[in-house]
Amino acid sequence: MQWSCADPAELTVWRPGARILASHTLSALPPLMYDELPAPYREMLAGLAAQRLPQVEEYRLNLVQLP
Protein backbone atom coordinates (compact mmCIF):
# COMPACT_ATOMS: atom_id res chain seq x y z
CA MET A 1 0.00 0.00 0.00
CA GLN A 2 1.24 3.47 -0.83
CA TRP A 3 -0.38 6.53 0.61
CA SER A 4 0.58 10.15 0.74
CA CYS A 5 -0.87 13.43 1.83
CA ALA A 6 0.81 16.60 0.62
CA ASP A 7 -0.94 18.74 3.22
CA PRO A 8 -1.32 17.24 6.71
CA ALA A 9 -4.17 19.66 7.38
CA GLU A 10 -6.25 17.60 4.92
CA LEU A 11 -6.47 14.91 7.59
CA THR A 12 -8.73 17.17 9.61
CA VAL A 13 -11.13 17.26 6.66
CA TRP A 14 -11.05 13.49 6.18
CA ARG A 15 -11.55 12.82 9.88
CA PRO A 16 -13.52 15.58 11.61
CA GLY A 17 -12.13 16.27 15.05
CA ALA A 18 -8.60 15.19 14.10
CA ARG A 19 -5.89 17.65 15.08
CA ILE A 20 -2.36 18.02 13.78
CA LEU A 21 -0.25 18.39 16.92
CA ALA A 22 3.13 18.55 15.18
CA SER A 23 4.56 18.30 11.68
CA HIS A 24 8.27 18.23 10.86
CA THR A 25 10.51 17.34 7.95
CA LEU A 26 13.41 14.94 8.39
CA SER A 27 15.78 17.87 8.06
CA ALA A 28 14.01 19.92 10.74
CA LEU A 29 13.21 17.56 13.59
CA PRO A 30 12.52 19.02 17.02
CA PRO A 31 15.80 19.39 18.93
CA LEU A 32 14.77 17.00 21.71
CA MET A 33 13.94 14.28 19.19
CA TYR A 34 17.07 14.90 17.15
CA ASP A 35 19.30 14.84 20.23
CA GLU A 36 17.93 11.45 21.29
CA LEU A 37 18.83 9.80 17.98
CA PRO A 38 21.97 7.66 17.79
CA ALA A 39 24.98 9.54 16.41
CA PRO A 40 24.99 7.72 13.04
CA TYR A 41 21.35 8.75 12.47
CA ARG A 42 22.10 12.37 13.37
CA GLU A 43 25.02 12.35 10.93
CA MET A 44 22.85 10.85 8.20
CA LEU A 45 20.11 13.45 8.74
CA ALA A 46 22.65 16.28 8.79
CA GLY A 47 24.04 15.04 5.48
CA LEU A 48 20.57 14.80 3.96
CA ALA A 49 19.68 18.28 5.20
CA ALA A 50 22.85 19.71 3.64
CA GLN A 51 21.86 18.27 0.25
CA ARG A 52 18.43 19.97 0.33
CA LEU A 53 16.88 17.07 -1.59
CA PRO A 54 13.20 17.61 -2.44
CA GLN A 55 12.24 14.12 -1.27
CA VAL A 56 13.78 14.88 2.13
CA GLU A 57 12.30 18.36 2.42
CA GLU A 58 8.83 17.19 1.37
CA TYR A 59 8.65 14.07 3.56
CA ARG A 60 6.92 14.96 6.81
CA LEU A 61 6.49 13.23 10.13
CA ASN A 62 3.12 14.17 11.56
CA LEU A 63 1.69 13.72 15.01
CA VAL A 64 -2.08 13.49 14.69
CA GLN A 65 -4.59 13.32 17.52
CA LEU A 66 -7.71 11.44 16.48
CA PRO A 67 -11.06 12.01 18.15
N, C-alpha and C positions, 0 to 999 in steps of 0.2 A: 504494500500500500504506500502510495506517495500522497502527501498532503502538504499544502502550503497556504499561507495567509500573509499577503504583503502588508496588511495593516492590522495589527493586533486589536485595534479598536473594533474591527468588524465582529470579533467574537461576542461583543456585548449586544450586537444586533441579532446574531444567530441564537444566542442564549440570553434572553432577558434576565437581568439581575446579575449577570456575570460582571466582574470588575477586573481590570488590568491593574495589578498591584505594582508590577515592575516590568521593565522591558529594556534589555541591554544587548548590544552586539558583543561578539567574541572579543573584539578589540577594545571594548570599553566596559569591562566587567566592574561591578562595585569593588572598591579596594579591599573590603573585608573578605569577599569571595576570592578575589585574585590572590591575596596574601596567603590564603589557606591551601592553595594548589601546590602540588609538588614542584620543585624547582624546574625539572624538565618541561612541565606543562607551561609554567610561566615563561620560560625561554621560547617555547614554541609559539605561544600567543603573542609575545613581543615581536618575534620575527614576522608573524602574519600581519600584525598591526602595521609594521614598518613598510610592508609591501602594498598596503592599501588596496587589496584585492576586492573587487565588487562582491564576490561570493562570501567573503568574510564580513564585509561591512553590511551586507544585506541580511545575513543570517542573524536572527534574534532569538534570545532566550527570554521567554515570557513567564511571569508568575501570574496565574489567573485564579481568582477566587470565584467559585461557582456557587450559585444560590442553593 
